[in-house]
Amino acid sequence: MSGLTHFDASGQAHMVDVSDKEVTDRLAVAEGYIRMTPETLEIISEGRAKKGDVLSVARLAGIMGAKRTAELIPLCHPLPISKVSLELTAEPSRPGVRVEATVKTTGQTGVEMEALTAVATACLTVYDMVKAVEKSMTIEDIRLVLKDGGKSGRYEAKA
């Protein structure tokens, strides 16, 4: 199990002990997409969804998702998050909505999982709010784009 920090020497899952890690500023950015028909995207963009402002509700849901990550992912540490922001952008060329989440903290472990959870939660919320119009939407390409801070330093995904 070399290199897999969430398993002990006997292969049992455990929460990583971060007590000896240095407290540093941590940043993570994640992105993802929800693909849909041009007609569904038009409904969202024009504010005609029956459940309300889809992108605003999804933004709030993403923030809430980041804050609750430790409750959803069994081995994540609860963290004092100092910033969560989400940008939801209609992309007619895909067609769909691009979601980007930025999460910051100062602590002993990173916020990659919080950024990824924020994106997934926002995408799921978009789906929930317009599924009456289109059930065939797909959530795609959720990934870590940037991570900075801590012992491993900076990571930037390739374009």
Residue frames as a rotation matrix with the C-alpha (Angstrom) as fourth column:
MET 1
0.567 0.823 0.000 0.00
0.823 -0.567 0.000 0.00
0.000 0.000 -1.000 0.00
SER 2
-0.383 -0.850 -0.363 3.01
0.804 -0.500 0.323 2.25
-0.456 -0.168 0.874 -0.49
GLY 3
-0.966 -0.088 0.243 2.04
0.200 -0.852 0.485 5.87
0.165 0.517 0.840 -1.10
LEU 4
-0.089 0.990 0.109 -1.60
0.219 -0.087 0.972 5.41
0.972 0.110 -0.209 -0.10
THR 5
-0.807 -0.406 0.430 -1.82
-0.234 -0.448 -0.863 7.47
0.543 -0.797 0.267 3.08
HIS 6
-0.057 0.875 0.481 -5.34
-0.965 -0.171 0.198 6.40
0.256 -0.453 0.854 4.03
PHE 7
0.797 0.222 -0.562 -4.23
-0.119 0.970 0.213 2.80
0.592 -0.103 0.799 4.66
ASP 8
0.542 -0.630 0.555 -2.07
-0.754 -0.073 0.653 1.56
-0.371 -0.773 -0.515 7.52
ALA 9
-0.454 -0.878 -0.154 0.72
-0.868 0.397 0.298 -1.04
-0.200 0.269 -0.942 7.23
SER 10
-0.738 0.221 0.637 -1.81
0.101 0.970 -0.220 -3.90
-0.667 -0.099 -0.738 7.35
GLY 11
-0.895 0.335 0.294 -4.02
0.308 -0.013 0.951 -2.37
0.323 0.942 -0.092 4.66
GLN 12
-0.099 0.884 -0.458 -6.74
0.984 0.017 -0.179 -1.08
-0.150 -0.468 -0.871 6.98
ALA 13
0.055 0.206 0.977 -8.35
0.478 -0.865 0.156 2.28
0.877 0.458 -0.146 6.18
HIS 14
0.063 -0.029 -0.998 -7.61
0.965 -0.254 0.068 5.02
-0.256 -0.967 0.012 8.70
MET 15
0.957 0.216 0.194 -7.71
0.247 -0.957 -0.154 8.77
0.153 0.196 -0.969 9.07
VAL 16
0.147 -0.972 0.181 -4.27
0.609 -0.056 -0.791 10.25
0.780 0.227 0.584 8.45
ASP 17
0.501 -0.104 -0.859 -2.60
0.784 -0.367 0.501 11.81
-0.368 -0.924 -0.103 11.50
VAL 18
0.381 -0.318 0.868 -1.80
0.570 -0.658 -0.491 15.39
0.728 0.682 -0.070 10.50
SER 19
0.942 0.106 -0.319 -0.78
0.330 -0.470 0.818 16.57
-0.063 -0.876 -0.478 13.97
ASP 20
0.154 -0.965 -0.211 2.91
0.558 -0.092 0.825 16.81
-0.815 -0.245 0.524 13.02
LYS 21
0.001 -0.110 0.994 2.27
0.977 -0.213 -0.024 18.65
0.215 0.971 0.107 9.76
GLU 22
-0.860 -0.386 -0.333 3.09
0.437 -0.895 -0.092 22.32
-0.262 -0.225 0.938 9.45
VAL 23
0.275 0.926 -0.257 0.21
0.632 -0.376 -0.678 24.81
-0.725 0.024 -0.689 9.43
THR 24
-0.854 -0.519 -0.045 0.28
0.287 -0.541 0.791 26.56
-0.434 0.662 0.611 6.05
ASP 25
-0.149 0.772 -0.617 -2.06
-0.706 -0.520 -0.480 28.44
-0.692 0.364 0.623 3.75
ARG 26
-0.686 0.018 0.727 -3.89
0.357 0.879 0.315 25.95
-0.634 0.476 -0.610 1.54
LEU 27
-0.181 0.598 -0.781 -5.74
-0.776 -0.574 -0.261 26.52
-0.604 0.559 0.568 -1.72
ALA 28
-0.694 0.004 0.720 -7.59
0.383 0.849 0.364 24.21
-0.610 0.528 -0.591 -4.09
VAL 29
-0.253 0.621 -0.742 -9.47
-0.835 -0.528 -0.158 24.88
-0.490 0.579 0.652 -7.32
ALA 30
-0.660 0.148 0.737 -11.66
0.332 0.937 0.109 22.25
-0.674 0.317 -0.667 -8.96
GLU 31
-0.515 0.527 -0.676 -13.88
-0.812 -0.553 0.188 22.28
-0.275 0.646 0.712 -12.03
GLY 32
-0.700 0.353 0.621 -16.61
0.406 0.912 -0.061 20.23
-0.588 0.209 -0.782 -13.64
TYR 33
-0.838 0.431 -0.334 -19.41
-0.535 -0.530 0.658 20.46
0.106 0.730 0.675 -16.18
ILE 34
-0.312 0.796 0.519 -23.02
0.193 0.588 -0.785 19.53
-0.930 -0.145 -0.338 -16.50
ARG 35
-0.989 -0.073 -0.127 -23.89
-0.117 -0.124 0.985 18.88
-0.087 0.990 0.114 -20.13
MET 36
-0.202 0.978 0.056 -27.42
0.297 0.116 -0.948 19.46
-0.933 -0.175 -0.314 -21.38
THR 37
0.043 0.294 0.955 -29.36
0.999 0.011 -0.048 20.34
-0.025 0.956 -0.293 -24.49
PRO 38
-0.846 -0.325 0.423 -29.18
0.390 -0.918 0.076 23.90
0.363 0.229 0.903 -25.83
GLU 39
-0.007 0.939 0.344 -32.88
0.067 -0.342 0.937 24.29
0.998 0.029 -0.061 -24.94
THR 40
0.605 0.184 -0.775 -32.28
0.735 0.247 0.632 23.43
0.308 -0.951 0.015 -21.27
LEU 41
-0.435 -0.838 -0.329 -29.30
0.892 -0.452 -0.028 25.78
-0.125 -0.305 0.944 -21.11
GLU 42
-0.644 0.280 0.712 -31.47
0.196 -0.839 0.508 28.51
0.739 0.467 0.486 -22.58
ILE 43
0.489 0.855 -0.174 -34.09
0.339 -0.002 0.941 27.97
0.804 -0.519 -0.291 -19.85
ILE 44
0.326 -0.466 -0.823 -31.37
0.936 0.034 0.352 28.32
-0.136 -0.884 0.447 -17.19
SER 45
-0.669 -0.724 0.170 -29.70
0.743 -0.655 0.135 31.32
0.014 0.216 0.976 -18.83
GLU 46
-0.520 0.556 0.648 -32.98
0.053 -0.736 0.675 33.18
0.852 0.385 0.354 -19.29
GLY 47
-0.938 0.101 0.331 -34.11
-0.345 -0.184 -0.920 32.49
-0.032 -0.978 0.207 -15.71
ARG 48
-0.167 0.946 -0.278 -37.18
-0.871 -0.010 0.490 30.51
0.461 0.324 0.826 -16.81
ALA 49
-0.701 -0.104 -0.706 -36.70
0.121 0.957 -0.262 27.45
0.703 -0.269 -0.658 -14.57
LYS 50
0.293 0.953 0.078 -39.79
0.016 -0.087 0.996 26.81
0.956 -0.290 -0.040 -12.46
LYS 51
0.506 -0.138 -0.851 -37.73
0.821 0.380 0.427 26.17
0.265 -0.915 0.305 -9.33
GLY 52
0.872 -0.134 -0.470 -36.02
0.118 -0.875 0.469 29.58
-0.475 -0.465 -0.747 -9.51
ASP 53
0.632 -0.721 -0.283 -32.55
-0.764 -0.520 -0.382 30.97
0.128 0.457 -0.880 -10.23
VAL 54
0.950 -0.181 -0.254 -30.69
0.162 0.982 -0.094 27.75
0.267 0.048 0.962 -10.97
LEU 55
0.175 -0.982 0.066 -27.17
0.363 0.002 -0.932 29.13
0.915 0.187 0.357 -10.94
SER 56
-0.134 -0.181 0.974 -27.59
-0.714 -0.665 -0.222 31.08
0.688 -0.725 -0.040 -7.68
VAL 57
0.751 0.456 0.478 -29.07
-0.660 0.550 0.512 28.10
-0.029 -0.700 0.713 -5.88
ALA 58
0.833 -0.488 -0.260 -26.34
0.358 0.834 -0.420 25.80
0.422 0.257 0.870 -7.25
ARG 59
-0.045 -0.863 0.503 -23.66
-0.112 -0.496 -0.861 28.28
0.993 -0.095 -0.075 -6.09
LEU 60
0.097 0.157 0.983 -25.06
-0.959 -0.250 0.135 28.21
0.267 -0.955 0.126 -2.54
ALA 61
0.959 0.274 0.080 -25.34
-0.284 0.935 0.210 24.41
-0.017 -0.224 0.974 -2.63
GLY 62
0.497 -0.849 -0.177 -21.69
0.309 0.364 -0.879 24.17
0.811 0.382 0.443 -3.68
ILE 63
-0.227 -0.532 0.815 -20.63
-0.594 -0.588 -0.549 26.34
0.772 -0.609 -0.183 -0.76
MET 64
0.449 0.480 0.753 -22.65
-0.890 0.309 0.334 24.18
-0.073 -0.821 0.567 1.59
GLY 65
0.950 -0.109 -0.293 -21.15
0.019 0.956 -0.294 21.03
0.312 0.273 0.910 0.06
ALA 66
0.051 -0.994 0.099 -17.61
-0.014 -0.100 -0.995 22.26
0.999 0.049 -0.019 0.66
LYS 67
-0.227 -0.099 0.969 -18.45
-0.869 -0.429 -0.248 23.03
0.440 -0.898 0.011 4.29
ARG 68
0.530 0.552 0.644 -19.92
-0.783 0.609 0.122 19.53
-0.325 -0.569 0.755 4.84
THR 69
0.254 -0.472 -0.845 -17.22
-0.706 0.506 -0.495 17.49
0.661 0.722 -0.205 3.08
ALA 70
-0.752 -0.621 0.219 -15.96
-0.589 0.485 -0.646 15.81
0.295 -0.615 -0.731 6.26
GLU 71
-0.216 0.763 0.609 -19.50
-0.647 0.355 -0.675 14.54
-0.731 -0.540 0.417 6.90
LEU 72
0.723 0.558 -0.406 -19.71
-0.646 0.338 -0.685 13.01
-0.245 0.757 0.605 3.40
ILE 73
0.407 -0.697 -0.591 -16.21
-0.343 0.483 -0.806 11.61
0.846 0.531 -0.042 2.78
PRO 74
0.883 0.213 -0.417 -15.35
0.242 0.555 0.796 9.21
0.401 -0.804 0.439 5.63
LEU 75
0.328 -0.843 -0.428 -11.61
0.942 0.256 0.218 9.93
-0.074 -0.474 0.877 6.05
CYS 76
-0.018 -0.285 0.958 -11.61
0.419 -0.873 -0.251 13.70
0.908 0.397 0.135 5.46
HIS 77
-0.642 -0.259 -0.722 -10.64
0.765 -0.277 -0.581 15.97
-0.049 -0.926 0.375 8.32
PRO 78
0.636 0.772 0.017 -13.13
0.771 -0.636 0.031 18.66
0.035 -0.006 -0.999 9.36
LEU 79
-0.434 -0.879 0.198 -11.43
0.890 -0.452 -0.059 21.91
0.142 0.150 0.978 8.39
PRO 80
0.117 0.404 -0.907 -11.83
0.472 -0.827 -0.307 25.58
-0.874 -0.392 -0.287 9.26
ILE 81
-0.064 -0.087 0.994 -12.54
0.995 -0.088 0.056 26.81
0.083 0.992 0.092 5.74
SER 82
-0.423 -0.168 -0.890 -11.72
0.414 -0.910 -0.025 30.48
-0.806 -0.380 0.454 5.28
LYS 83
-0.341 0.346 -0.874 -13.11
-0.751 -0.660 0.031 30.90
-0.566 0.667 0.485 1.74
VAL 84
-0.443 0.255 0.859 -15.36
0.607 0.791 0.078 29.07
-0.660 0.556 -0.506 -0.68
SER 85
-0.152 0.452 -0.879 -16.34
-0.603 -0.747 -0.280 30.64
-0.783 0.487 0.387 -3.98
LEU 86
-0.240 0.167 0.956 -18.03
0.614 0.789 0.017 29.17
-0.751 0.592 -0.292 -7.02
GLU 87
-0.471 0.139 -0.871 -18.33
-0.665 -0.706 0.246 30.43
-0.580 0.695 0.425 -10.56
LEU 88
-0.128 0.517 0.846 -21.02
0.513 0.765 -0.390 28.91
-0.849 0.384 -0.363 -12.75
THR 89
-0.474 -0.184 -0.861 -20.74
-0.545 -0.707 0.451 29.80
-0.692 0.683 0.235 -16.42
ALA 90
0.641 0.699 0.317 -23.13
-0.061 0.458 -0.887 28.92
-0.765 0.549 0.336 -19.23
GLU 91
-0.535 -0.820 -0.204 -21.16
-0.379 0.018 0.925 27.44
-0.755 0.572 -0.321 -22.12
PRO 92
0.474 0.827 -0.301 -23.36
-0.618 0.069 -0.783 27.27
-0.627 0.558 0.544 -25.23
SER 93
0.034 -0.529 -0.848 -20.58
-0.953 0.240 -0.187 25.58
0.302 0.814 -0.495 -27.24
ARG 94
-0.838 -0.413 0.357 -20.60
-0.520 0.802 -0.294 22.49
-0.165 -0.432 -0.887 -24.99
PRO 95
-0.090 0.410 0.908 -23.67
-0.328 -0.873 0.361 23.03
0.940 -0.266 0.213 -24.30
GLY 96
0.312 0.215 -0.925 -23.84
0.744 0.551 0.379 23.12
0.591 -0.807 0.012 -20.53
VAL 97
0.878 -0.038 0.477 -22.69
-0.316 -0.794 0.519 24.84
0.359 -0.607 -0.709 -17.38
ARG 98
-0.031 -0.941 -0.336 -19.07
0.335 0.306 -0.891 24.96
0.942 -0.141 0.306 -16.23
VAL 99
0.955 0.283 0.084 -18.61
-0.007 -0.262 0.965 25.01
0.295 -0.923 -0.248 -12.47
GLU 100
-0.079 -0.995 -0.062 -15.38
0.266 0.039 -0.963 26.15
0.961 -0.093 0.261 -10.81
ALA 101
0.929 0.344 -0.133 -14.85
0.191 -0.143 0.971 26.10
0.316 -0.928 -0.198 -7.04
THR 102
-0.142 -0.952 0.270 -12.06
-0.051 -0.266 -0.963 27.76
0.989 -0.151 -0.011 -5.07
VAL 103
0.886 0.377 -0.269 -11.51
0.211 0.188 0.959 26.79
0.412 -0.907 0.087 -1.44
LYS 104
-0.095 -0.921 0.378 -8.98
-0.223 -0.351 -0.910 28.22
0.970 -0.171 -0.172 1.04
THR 105
0.945 0.256 -0.203 -7.90
0.160 0.178 0.971 27.42
0.284 -0.950 0.127 4.56
THR 106
-0.028 -0.952 0.304 -4.93
-0.773 -0.173 -0.611 27.74
0.634 -0.252 -0.731 6.87
GLY 107
0.721 0.364 0.590 -4.25
-0.664 0.607 0.436 24.38
-0.199 -0.706 0.679 8.38
GLN 108
-0.196 -0.824 0.531 -2.39
-0.649 0.515 0.560 21.08
-0.735 -0.235 -0.636 8.45
THR 109
-0.490 0.068 0.869 -4.11
0.540 0.806 0.242 19.44
-0.684 0.588 -0.432 5.48
GLY 110
-0.995 -0.066 -0.081 -5.39
-0.026 -0.592 0.805 20.53
-0.101 0.803 0.587 2.10
VAL 111
-0.273 0.950 -0.153 -8.82
-0.315 -0.239 -0.918 21.42
-0.909 -0.203 0.365 0.76
GLU 112
-0.904 -0.096 -0.417 -8.83
-0.428 0.229 0.874 19.45
0.012 0.969 -0.248 -2.49
MET 113
-0.760 0.644 -0.084 -11.75
0.642 0.765 0.059 17.30
0.103 -0.009 -0.995 -1.39
GLU 114
-0.209 0.687 -0.696 -13.73
0.440 -0.569 -0.694 20.37
-0.873 -0.452 -0.183 -0.37
ALA 115
-0.474 -0.011 -0.880 -13.25
-0.633 -0.691 0.350 21.96
-0.612 0.723 0.320 -3.80
LEU 116
-0.947 0.103 -0.304 -14.21
-0.158 0.675 0.720 18.73
0.279 0.730 -0.623 -5.58
THR 117
-0.579 0.773 -0.259 -17.26
0.783 0.440 -0.439 18.27
-0.226 -0.457 -0.860 -3.35
ALA 118
-0.303 0.438 -0.847 -18.34
-0.056 -0.895 -0.443 21.85
-0.951 -0.086 0.295 -4.01
VAL 119
-0.705 -0.010 -0.709 -18.25
-0.697 -0.174 0.696 21.24
-0.131 0.985 0.116 -7.78
ALA 120
-0.900 0.363 -0.243 -20.11
0.265 0.897 0.354 17.93
0.347 0.254 -0.903 -7.54
THR 121
-0.458 0.752 -0.475 -22.78
0.682 -0.046 -0.730 19.41
-0.571 -0.658 -0.491 -5.26
ALA 122
-0.367 0.292 -0.883 -23.31
-0.420 -0.899 -0.123 22.41
-0.830 0.326 0.453 -7.54
CYS 123
-0.827 0.035 -0.561 -23.62
-0.528 0.294 0.797 20.17
0.193 0.955 -0.225 -10.60
LEU 124
-0.787 0.561 -0.255 -26.09
0.596 0.798 -0.086 17.89
0.156 -0.220 -0.963 -8.82
THR 125
-0.376 0.655 -0.656 -28.13
0.344 -0.558 -0.755 20.92
-0.861 -0.509 -0.016 -7.81
VAL 126
-0.580 0.161 -0.799 -28.33
-0.731 -0.534 0.424 22.15
-0.359 0.830 0.427 -11.41
TYR 127
-0.893 0.238 -0.382 -29.52
-0.029 0.816 0.577 18.66
0.449 0.527 -0.722 -12.36
ASP 128
-0.649 0.655 -0.387 -32.13
0.715 0.351 -0.605 18.63
-0.260 -0.669 -0.696 -9.60
MET 129
-0.414 0.483 -0.771 -33.50
-0.012 -0.850 -0.526 22.03
-0.910 -0.209 0.358 -10.51
VAL 130
-0.174 0.349 -0.921 -34.09
-0.922 -0.387 0.027 21.29
-0.347 0.853 0.389 -14.21
LYS 131
-0.921 -0.220 0.323 -34.55
-0.141 0.958 0.249 17.52
-0.364 0.184 -0.913 -14.32
ALA 132
0.003 0.986 0.165 -38.26
0.206 0.161 -0.965 18.04
-0.979 0.037 -0.203 -15.05
VAL 133
0.570 0.134 -0.810 -37.18
-0.653 -0.524 -0.547 19.52
-0.498 0.841 -0.211 -18.39
GLU 134
0.418 -0.524 -0.742 -34.29
-0.625 0.426 -0.654 17.12
0.659 0.737 -0.149 -19.16
LYS 135
0.858 -0.076 0.509 -33.36
-0.372 0.592 0.715 13.90
-0.355 -0.802 0.480 -17.42
SER 136
0.838 -0.511 0.191 -30.52
0.527 0.666 -0.528 13.07
0.142 0.543 0.828 -19.84
MET 137
0.711 -0.622 0.329 -28.07
-0.598 -0.780 -0.184 15.68
0.371 -0.066 -0.926 -18.50
THR 138
0.634 -0.579 -0.512 -24.61
0.610 0.782 -0.129 14.34
0.475 -0.231 0.849 -17.65
ILE 139
0.878 -0.475 0.062 -22.11
-0.384 -0.620 0.685 15.50
-0.286 -0.625 -0.726 -15.06
GLU 140
0.813 -0.570 0.119 -18.62
0.476 0.534 -0.699 15.34
0.335 0.625 0.706 -16.56
ASP 141
0.170 -0.922 0.348 -14.94
0.490 -0.227 -0.842 15.98
0.855 0.313 0.413 -16.07
ILE 142
0.951 0.062 0.304 -14.86
-0.230 -0.519 0.824 16.85
0.209 -0.853 -0.479 -12.37
ARG 143
0.404 -0.886 -0.228 -11.20
0.749 0.463 -0.474 17.32
0.526 0.021 0.850 -11.55
LEU 144
0.531 -0.404 -0.745 -8.68
0.496 -0.564 0.660 19.15
-0.686 -0.720 -0.099 -9.45
VAL 145
0.837 -0.204 0.508 -7.24
0.368 -0.477 -0.798 22.07
0.405 0.855 -0.325 -11.42
LEU 146
-0.037 -0.829 0.558 -4.91
-0.230 -0.537 -0.812 23.62
0.973 -0.158 -0.171 -8.83
LYS 147
0.858 0.156 -0.489 -3.67
0.438 0.272 0.857 22.83
0.267 -0.949 0.165 -5.36
ASP 148
0.042 -0.870 0.492 -1.17
-0.031 -0.493 -0.869 24.89
0.999 0.022 -0.048 -3.40
GLY 149
0.225 -0.072 0.972 0.34
-0.918 -0.351 0.186 24.73
0.327 -0.934 -0.145 0.07
GLY 150
0.869 0.114 0.482 1.59
-0.368 0.800 0.474 22.03
-0.332 -0.589 0.737 2.35
LYS 151
0.119 -0.896 0.429 4.51
-0.194 0.402 0.895 19.63
-0.974 -0.190 -0.126 2.05
SER 152
0.014 -0.093 0.996 3.75
0.792 0.609 0.046 18.58
-0.611 0.788 0.082 -1.51
GLY 153
-0.743 -0.433 -0.511 3.64
0.146 -0.849 0.507 22.20
-0.653 0.302 0.694 -2.71
ARG 154
-0.142 0.660 -0.737 1.90
-0.718 -0.581 -0.382 23.27
-0.681 0.475 0.557 -5.89
TYR 155
-0.600 0.084 0.796 0.04
0.514 0.803 0.303 21.12
-0.613 0.591 -0.524 -8.40
GLU 156
-0.194 0.566 -0.801 -1.47
-0.693 -0.657 -0.296 22.43
-0.694 0.498 0.520 -11.63
ALA 157
0.251 0.387 0.887 -3.46
0.334 0.826 -0.454 20.20
-0.909 0.410 0.079 -13.96
LYS 158
-0.865 -0.483 0.138 -2.56
0.253 -0.182 0.950 20.14
-0.434 0.857 0.279 -17.60
ALA 159
-0.476 0.690 -0.545 -5.01
-0.705 -0.670 -0.232 21.99
-0.525 0.274 0.806 -19.82
